[in-house]
Amino acid sequence: MAEVAVQSYGGSGGIVISDDWPGYSLELFSYPAHYSGDLDCVFIPHGVIMDRTERLARNIMDDLGDHDIVVLCVLKGGYQFCADLVDRIKALSRNSNRTIPMRVHFIRLKSYLNDQSTEDLHILGAEDLSSLTGKNVLIVEAIVGTGKTMKTLLKHVEAFRPKMIKVAGLDGEKGRISDAGFRLLVKRVPHNSACLPDYVGFEIPNRFVVGYALDYNEYFRDLSHICVISESGKMKYKI
């Protein structure tokens, strides 16, 4: 079995999944029968995702405890990660002397066609983010590839002059606004334009993954585990 290494990024360790990691056999896990034949393997089981998300929530509490924050959830792929992360932050706040008052705002990014990221980026729900002015903003997204999408979003958010930006899910470029990163998935891709994150959940090889709200043409969001889609699955749901 391939080695799964652990590497430190800034203030927290990230689980680095090696390029030759074969994943787990689908026979070891439960998944929707309607995706039979559409998946190669379970890449990250749901329980592992939950444990890592709780650790990220603790990191956020350490960094932002007693600060008011606005959580900016990037739809659609980030909704499950955001919901689980917020739930764990709330649970920690209930059982700690420190607390994080939170409000949640939603924004949608769309740039993928089939399994390829395109230059045509649509930002929906970003017309008026004036509520972010002077606030501590935590952007929550699930995965980063080249980092171009997050760069565009950060520029848009910066225009509303928040007090501070932190990112959960994708890489952000260091700039005049203090930004650190809390990422669930970082993908190793050629020409990645993003800076190394301060905090990361998992660093994964350049494979197209689905599940845990990550989709392929709107399919697989109902899959609990993060899985690798099969070539037959790509053809089946191709548009």
Residue frames as qw, qx, qy, qz and C-alpha x, y, z in Angstrom:
[[0.000, 0.888, 0.459, 0.000, 0.00, 0.00, 0.00],
 [0.379, 0.601, -0.041, 0.703, 1.27, 3.48, -0.85],
 [0.396, -0.273, -0.478, 0.735, 2.53, 5.66, 1.95],
 [0.088, -0.875, -0.339, -0.334, 0.39, 8.55, 3.19],
 [0.509, 0.072, -0.317, 0.797, 2.83, 11.15, 4.48],
 [0.236, -0.888, -0.371, 0.133, 2.20, 13.98, 6.91],
 [0.483, 0.276, 0.017, 0.831, 3.77, 17.34, 6.12],
 [0.199, -0.666, -0.417, 0.586, 3.59, 20.59, 8.09],
 [0.239, 0.595, 0.318, 0.698, 2.28, 23.81, 6.52],
 [0.135, -0.617, 0.100, -0.768, 2.76, 26.85, 8.72],
 [0.357, -0.387, 0.539, -0.658, 0.95, 26.48, 12.04],
 [0.810, -0.016, 0.425, -0.403, -0.71, 23.13, 11.35],
 [0.297, -0.223, 0.872, 0.319, 0.07, 19.78, 9.76],
 [0.682, 0.357, -0.129, -0.625, -1.57, 18.75, 6.54],
 [0.767, -0.030, 0.640, 0.019, -2.14, 15.16, 5.44],
 [0.267, 0.600, -0.527, -0.539, -0.26, 14.72, 2.17],
 [0.872, 0.176, 0.437, -0.134, -1.63, 11.89, 0.02],
 [0.327, -0.440, 0.635, 0.544, 1.12, 10.61, -2.27],
 [0.442, 0.422, -0.411, -0.676, 0.81, 10.38, -6.05],
 [0.388, 0.134, -0.885, -0.220, 0.77, 6.57, -6.01],
 [0.348, 0.033, 0.705, -0.617, -1.97, 6.27, -3.37],
 [0.120, -0.145, -0.867, -0.462, -4.45, 3.74, -4.85],
 [0.538, -0.250, 0.010, -0.805, -7.34, 4.61, -2.52],
 [0.414, -0.073, 0.829, -0.370, -9.59, 2.10, -0.79],
 [0.043, -0.178, -0.904, -0.386, -11.64, -0.58, -2.50],
 [0.443, -0.226, -0.158, -0.853, -15.27, 0.43, -3.01],
 [0.685, -0.236, -0.671, -0.159, -16.28, -2.93, -1.55],
 [0.413, -0.113, -0.635, 0.643, -15.15, -1.75, 1.89],
 [0.082, 0.192, 0.276, -0.938, -17.66, 1.12, 2.06],
 [0.290, 0.635, 0.707, -0.112, -21.32, 1.91, 1.53],
 [0.010, 0.302, -0.230, -0.925, -22.20, 4.27, -1.31],
 [0.622, 0.399, 0.205, -0.642, -25.30, 4.93, -3.45],
 [0.678, 0.116, 0.706, 0.168, -26.03, 2.01, -5.77],
 [0.539, 0.805, 0.240, -0.063, -26.86, 4.38, -8.63],
 [0.102, 0.880, -0.443, -0.139, -23.14, 5.21, -8.84],
 [0.826, -0.162, 0.524, 0.132, -22.13, 1.59, -9.37],
 [0.736, 0.356, 0.365, 0.445, -19.45, 1.53, -12.10],
 [0.205, 0.926, 0.101, 0.302, -18.95, 5.30, -11.92],
 [0.348, -0.869, 0.336, -0.102, -16.15, 5.34, -9.32],
 [0.624, 0.458, -0.605, 0.188, -12.60, 3.99, -9.19],
 [0.563, -0.118, -0.660, 0.484, -12.04, 4.05, -5.43],
 [0.396, -0.888, -0.232, -0.019, -12.76, 5.75, -2.13],
 [0.490, 0.563, -0.274, 0.606, -9.96, 8.30, -1.82],
 [0.019, 0.243, -0.557, 0.794, -10.79, 9.82, 1.59],
 [0.302, -0.451, -0.840, -0.015, -13.44, 8.11, 3.76],
 [0.254, -0.767, -0.268, -0.526, -16.13, 10.26, 5.34],
 [0.711, -0.655, -0.204, 0.156, -14.97, 9.56, 8.90],
 [0.649, -0.095, 0.031, 0.754, -11.45, 10.78, 8.11],
 [0.112, 0.563, 0.255, 0.778, -12.90, 13.97, 6.60],
 [0.487, -0.779, -0.281, -0.276, -14.90, 14.58, 9.78],
 [0.752, -0.481, -0.120, 0.434, -11.90, 14.08, 12.06],
 [0.504, 0.117, 0.132, 0.846, -9.75, 16.43, 9.99],
 [0.089, -0.685, -0.318, -0.649, -12.53, 19.04, 9.87],
 [0.610, -0.752, -0.249, 0.025, -12.76, 19.00, 13.66],
 [0.683, -0.273, 0.004, 0.678, -9.01, 19.64, 13.86],
 [0.258, 0.393, 0.258, 0.844, -9.36, 22.60, 11.49],
 [0.352, -0.789, -0.347, -0.364, -12.21, 23.94, 13.64],
 [0.688, -0.612, -0.147, 0.360, -9.88, 23.84, 16.65],
 [0.539, 0.032, 0.152, 0.828, -7.23, 25.72, 14.66],
 [0.010, -0.625, -0.338, -0.703, -9.79, 28.37, 13.76],
 [0.551, -0.780, -0.293, -0.047, -10.80, 28.68, 17.41],
 [0.692, -0.366, -0.032, 0.621, -7.15, 29.18, 18.35],
 [0.366, 0.185, 0.262, 0.874, -6.74, 31.88, 15.69],
 [0.147, -0.418, -0.324, -0.836, -10.09, 33.67, 15.82],
 [0.395, -0.512, -0.728, 0.230, -11.54, 32.95, 19.25],
 [0.160, -0.680, -0.381, 0.605, -13.52, 35.95, 20.60],
 [0.001, 0.257, -0.351, -0.900, -13.56, 37.64, 17.16],
 [0.626, 0.515, 0.364, -0.459, -16.80, 38.25, 15.27],
 [0.205, -0.231, 0.741, 0.596, -16.54, 36.66, 11.83],
 [0.697, 0.434, 0.031, -0.570, -18.57, 36.49, 8.64],
 [0.550, -0.090, 0.798, 0.229, -18.37, 33.04, 7.05],
 [0.498, 0.544, -0.261, -0.623, -18.50, 33.36, 3.25],
 [0.693, 0.004, 0.721, 0.009, -19.49, 29.92, 1.96],
 [0.223, 0.443, -0.574, -0.652, -18.53, 29.23, -1.66],
 [0.769, 0.241, 0.502, -0.315, -21.28, 27.21, -3.32],
 [0.843, -0.287, -0.138, -0.434, -21.88, 24.66, -4.46],
 [0.771, 0.189, -0.573, 0.206, -18.90, 22.46, -3.69],
 [0.211, 0.313, -0.596, 0.709, -18.15, 24.05, -0.34],
 [0.558, -0.469, -0.072, -0.681, -21.56, 23.74, 1.27],
 [0.892, -0.292, -0.346, -0.023, -21.00, 20.42, 3.07],
 [0.619, 0.101, -0.371, 0.684, -17.53, 21.37, 4.32],
 [0.074, -0.427, 0.131, -0.891, -18.88, 24.73, 5.46],
 [0.710, -0.464, -0.196, -0.493, -21.83, 23.19, 7.31],
 [0.884, -0.218, -0.351, 0.218, -19.64, 20.63, 9.08],
 [0.471, 0.231, -0.298, 0.797, -16.94, 23.18, 9.90],
 [0.267, -0.485, 0.054, -0.831, -19.44, 25.68, 11.33],
 [0.817, -0.421, -0.284, -0.272, -21.13, 22.94, 13.37],
 [0.815, -0.116, -0.356, 0.442, -17.82, 21.96, 14.93],
 [0.212, 0.344, -0.217, 0.888, -16.86, 25.56, 15.66],
 [0.519, -0.513, -0.087, -0.678, -20.23, 26.03, 17.39],
 [0.885, -0.322, -0.338, 0.010, -19.72, 22.84, 19.43],
 [0.631, 0.075, -0.336, 0.695, -16.27, 24.00, 20.52],
 [0.059, -0.460, 0.080, -0.882, -17.67, 27.43, 21.43],
 [0.698, -0.513, -0.226, -0.445, -20.30, 25.83, 23.68],
 [0.905, -0.353, -0.164, 0.172, -17.62, 23.96, 25.62],
 [0.626, 0.155, -0.120, 0.755, -14.94, 26.63, 25.86],
 [0.225, -0.690, -0.268, 0.634, -14.26, 29.94, 27.52],
 [0.036, -0.336, 0.392, 0.856, -13.62, 31.33, 24.03],
 [0.514, 0.555, 0.631, -0.171, -16.34, 31.81, 21.47],
 [0.170, -0.089, 0.496, 0.847, -16.72, 32.93, 17.84],
 [0.446, 0.583, 0.398, -0.551, -19.91, 34.84, 16.96],
 [0.270, -0.052, 0.741, 0.613, -20.64, 33.93, 13.33],
 [0.586, 0.552, 0.191, -0.562, -22.84, 35.05, 10.48],
 [0.547, 0.017, 0.744, 0.382, -22.99, 33.08, 7.24],
 [0.434, 0.665, -0.094, -0.600, -23.20, 34.53, 3.73],
 [0.766, 0.145, 0.601, 0.177, -23.32, 32.53, 0.49],
 [0.271, 0.712, -0.366, -0.534, -21.67, 33.06, -2.87],
 [0.891, 0.190, 0.412, 0.024, -21.48, 30.77, -5.89],
 [0.007, 0.653, -0.583, -0.484, -18.57, 30.23, -8.27],
 [0.867, 0.298, 0.394, -0.062, -18.82, 28.26, -11.49],
 [0.115, 0.764, -0.510, -0.377, -15.83, 27.58, -13.74],
 [0.355, -0.215, 0.895, 0.163, -15.82, 23.83, -14.55],
 [0.760, 0.324, -0.191, -0.530, -17.09, 22.11, -17.69],
 [0.928, 0.073, -0.364, 0.016, -16.91, 18.33, -17.29],
 [0.812, -0.443, -0.109, 0.364, -13.50, 17.76, -15.61],
 [0.538, 0.254, 0.057, 0.801, -11.77, 20.90, -16.91],
 [0.157, -0.718, -0.290, 0.613, -11.54, 24.32, -15.33],
 [0.432, 0.653, 0.386, 0.487, -12.38, 27.07, -17.82],
 [0.280, 0.067, -0.096, 0.953, -11.44, 30.75, -18.02],
 [0.314, -0.478, -0.360, -0.737, -15.15, 31.64, -17.94],
 [0.253, -0.182, -0.760, 0.571, -15.68, 32.24, -14.22],
 [0.325, -0.612, -0.380, -0.612, -19.14, 33.20, -13.00],
 [0.156, -0.045, -0.661, 0.732, -19.58, 34.75, -9.53],
 [0.368, -0.548, -0.547, -0.516, -23.21, 34.63, -8.40],
 [0.575, -0.716, -0.387, 0.074, -24.42, 36.43, -5.29],
 [0.599, -0.200, -0.099, 0.769, -21.46, 38.80, -5.24],
 [0.155, 0.725, 0.317, 0.592, -23.32, 41.92, -6.35],
 [0.254, -0.784, 0.140, -0.549, -23.49, 43.38, -2.85],
 [0.778, -0.185, -0.488, 0.351, -21.02, 42.23, -0.24],
 [0.011, 0.700, -0.181, 0.690, -21.00, 45.56, 1.58],
 [0.769, -0.595, -0.023, -0.233, -21.79, 43.70, 4.81],
 [0.899, -0.026, -0.152, 0.409, -18.16, 42.50, 4.72],
 [0.252, 0.740, -0.169, 0.600, -16.73, 46.00, 5.11],
 [0.195, -0.645, 0.475, -0.565, -14.63, 46.22, 8.26],
 [0.896, -0.270, 0.166, -0.311, -15.38, 42.59, 9.18],
 [0.264, -0.441, 0.852, 0.101, -13.25, 39.49, 9.73],
 [0.796, 0.323, -0.164, -0.485, -14.10, 37.22, 6.81],
 [0.464, -0.265, 0.842, 0.071, -13.62, 33.46, 6.67],
 [0.630, 0.387, -0.383, -0.554, -14.01, 32.18, 3.09],
 [0.624, -0.157, 0.752, -0.142, -14.96, 28.50, 3.07],
 [0.689, 0.475, -0.378, -0.397, -14.33, 26.40, -0.03],
 [0.953, -0.174, 0.233, -0.088, -13.60, 22.70, -0.45],
 [0.847, 0.030, 0.337, 0.411, -10.79, 22.32, -2.99],
 [0.101, 0.859, -0.258, -0.430, -8.08, 24.23, -4.87],
 [0.877, 0.319, 0.229, 0.276, -6.57, 23.32, -8.20],
 [0.559, 0.445, 0.028, 0.699, -4.63, 26.09, -9.94],
 [0.316, -0.475, -0.373, 0.732, -5.75, 28.76, -7.46],
 [0.092, 0.203, 0.348, 0.910, -6.98, 31.11, -10.22],
 [0.331, -0.631, -0.597, -0.367, -10.59, 30.99, -9.03],
 [0.525, -0.665, -0.385, 0.366, -9.71, 31.99, -5.47],
 [0.372, -0.132, 0.079, 0.915, -7.45, 34.79, -6.70],
 [0.091, -0.413, -0.465, -0.778, -10.41, 36.26, -8.59],
 [0.486, -0.683, -0.531, -0.125, -12.73, 35.90, -5.61],
 [0.554, -0.460, -0.269, 0.639, -10.21, 37.44, -3.21],
 [0.203, 0.086, 0.195, 0.956, -9.82, 40.50, -5.44],
 [0.291, -0.548, -0.514, -0.592, -13.60, 40.88, -5.49],
 [0.592, -0.645, -0.462, 0.144, -13.92, 40.55, -1.71],
 [0.511, -0.220, -0.133, 0.820, -10.99, 42.92, -1.08],
 [0.057, 0.419, 0.313, 0.850, -12.88, 45.63, -2.94],
 [0.485, -0.705, -0.381, -0.351, -15.34, 45.75, -0.02],
 [0.121, 0.607, -0.487, 0.616, -12.44, 46.40, 2.42],
 [0.825, -0.466, -0.313, -0.067, -12.90, 43.74, 5.08],
 [0.388, -0.837, 0.373, -0.104, -10.74, 44.03, 8.19],
 [0.262, -0.455, 0.846, 0.094, -9.18, 40.59, 7.66],
 [0.837, 0.242, -0.274, -0.408, -9.60, 37.62, 5.32],
 [0.353, -0.348, 0.868, -0.022, -8.93, 34.00, 6.15],
 [0.641, 0.268, -0.483, -0.533, -9.62, 31.15, 3.80],
 [0.583, -0.145, 0.772, -0.205, -10.95, 27.67, 4.46],
 [0.797, 0.404, 0.429, -0.134, -10.83, 25.49, 1.39],
 [0.708, 0.617, 0.092, 0.330, -8.67, 27.18, -1.26],
 [0.615, -0.158, -0.046, 0.771, -5.36, 29.01, -1.51],
 [0.068, 0.974, 0.212, -0.034, -5.20, 32.78, -1.18],
 [0.607, 0.462, -0.113, 0.636, -2.42, 35.05, -2.37],
 [0.461, -0.528, -0.316, 0.639, -0.65, 37.01, 0.37],
 [0.230, 0.645, 0.274, 0.675, -1.40, 40.69, -0.03],
 [0.016, -0.433, 0.258, -0.864, -2.11, 43.91, 1.84],
 [0.735, -0.398, 0.040, -0.548, -4.94, 42.20, 3.70],
 [0.214, -0.399, 0.868, -0.205, -3.73, 39.65, 6.23],
 [0.872, 0.072, -0.142, -0.462, -4.91, 36.29, 4.95],
 [0.251, -0.355, 0.899, -0.059, -4.15, 32.81, 6.14],
 [0.611, 0.111, -0.561, -0.547, -5.56, 29.60, 4.81],
 [0.540, -0.091, 0.768, -0.331, -7.65, 26.78, 6.22],
 [0.513, 0.327, -0.550, -0.572, -8.02, 24.31, 3.39],
 [0.878, -0.058, 0.390, -0.272, -9.84, 21.00, 3.17],
 [0.860, 0.200, 0.374, 0.285, -8.28, 19.88, -0.13],
 [0.078, 0.813, -0.371, -0.442, -5.29, 21.24, -2.03],
 [0.916, 0.322, 0.233, 0.059, -4.58, 19.56, -5.35],
 [0.423, -0.508, 0.482, 0.575, -1.04, 19.21, -6.71],
 [0.655, 0.670, 0.345, 0.058, -1.37, 20.51, -10.26],
 [0.583, 0.133, 0.192, 0.778, 1.13, 21.96, -12.76],
 [0.111, 0.400, 0.143, 0.898, 1.39, 25.76, -12.70],
 [0.381, -0.706, -0.580, 0.139, -0.41, 26.13, -9.38],
 [0.197, 0.615, -0.011, 0.763, -0.56, 29.90, -8.88],
 [0.573, -0.755, -0.168, -0.270, -1.55, 29.76, -5.23],
 [0.017, 0.644, -0.626, 0.439, 0.68, 30.37, -2.24],
 [0.440, -0.062, -0.870, 0.212, 1.32, 27.58, 0.24],
 [0.513, -0.673, -0.294, -0.444, -1.50, 27.58, 2.79],
 [0.148, -0.539, 0.599, -0.573, -0.96, 28.14, 6.49],
 [0.524, -0.051, 0.756, -0.389, -3.41, 25.33, 7.33],
 [0.513, 0.233, -0.607, -0.560, -4.55, 22.51, 5.08],
 [0.854, -0.124, 0.307, -0.400, -6.78, 19.49, 5.47],
 [0.841, 0.028, 0.497, 0.214, -5.46, 17.21, 2.74],
 [0.181, 0.659, -0.484, -0.546, -3.05, 17.68, -0.14],
 [0.822, 0.204, 0.523, -0.095, -4.05, 15.30, -2.92],
 [0.413, -0.085, 0.640, 0.643, -2.65, 14.24, -6.31],
 [0.302, 0.320, -0.236, -0.866, -3.97, 15.76, -9.52],
 [0.025, -0.233, -0.949, -0.212, -6.95, 13.42, -9.85],
 [0.369, -0.306, -0.217, -0.851, -10.58, 14.43, -10.37],
 [0.112, -0.155, -0.889, 0.416, -12.41, 13.72, -7.13],
 [0.426, -0.408, -0.368, -0.718, -16.13, 13.81, -6.36],
 [0.604, -0.455, -0.648, 0.091, -18.34, 13.41, -3.33],
 [0.382, -0.511, -0.391, 0.664, -18.79, 15.34, -0.08],
 [0.215, 0.852, 0.258, -0.403, -20.60, 17.97, -2.21],
 [0.066, -0.529, 0.560, 0.634, -17.90, 18.00, -4.92],
 [0.740, 0.447, 0.389, -0.320, -19.55, 17.28, -8.24],
 [0.247, -0.115, 0.697, 0.663, -19.08, 16.27, -11.83],
 [0.226, -0.205, -0.515, -0.801, -21.73, 18.16, -13.83],
 [0.534, -0.338, 0.143, -0.762, -23.96, 18.27, -10.71],
 [0.905, -0.145, -0.374, -0.142, -23.73, 14.53, -9.98],
 [0.704, 0.043, -0.554, 0.442, -22.07, 12.88, -6.95],
 [0.129, -0.541, 0.293, -0.778, -22.89, 15.62, -4.44],
 [0.799, -0.386, 0.023, -0.460, -24.92, 12.99, -2.53],
 [0.853, 0.120, -0.442, 0.249, -21.82, 10.83, -2.00],
 [0.582, -0.813, 0.000, 0.012, -20.47, 10.96, 1.57],
 [0.748, -0.337, 0.274, 0.502, -16.88, 9.91, 0.83],
 [0.226, 0.800, -0.346, -0.435, -14.41, 11.71, -1.43],
 [0.830, 0.101, 0.532, 0.132, -13.90, 9.35, -4.37],
 [0.088, -0.396, 0.579, 0.708, -12.10, 9.23, -7.70],
 [0.718, 0.461, 0.161, -0.497, -14.51, 9.21, -10.63],
 [0.666, -0.009, 0.671, 0.325, -13.96, 6.49, -13.24],
 [0.021, -0.203, 0.527, 0.825, -13.52, 7.15, -16.95],
 [0.094, -0.405, -0.847, -0.332, -16.86, 5.43, -17.60],
 [0.144, -0.707, -0.547, 0.424, -18.43, 7.76, -15.02],
 [0.086, -0.483, 0.161, 0.856, -17.03, 10.79, -16.83],
 [0.061, -0.044, -0.726, -0.684, -18.47, 9.58, -20.13],
 [0.115, -0.515, -0.849, 0.015, -21.83, 8.72, -18.56],
 [0.127, -0.820, -0.424, 0.364, -22.40, 12.21, -17.14],
 [0.358, -0.140, 0.286, 0.878, -20.49, 14.25, -19.75],
 [0.313, 0.803, 0.407, -0.303, -22.25, 17.27, -21.25]]
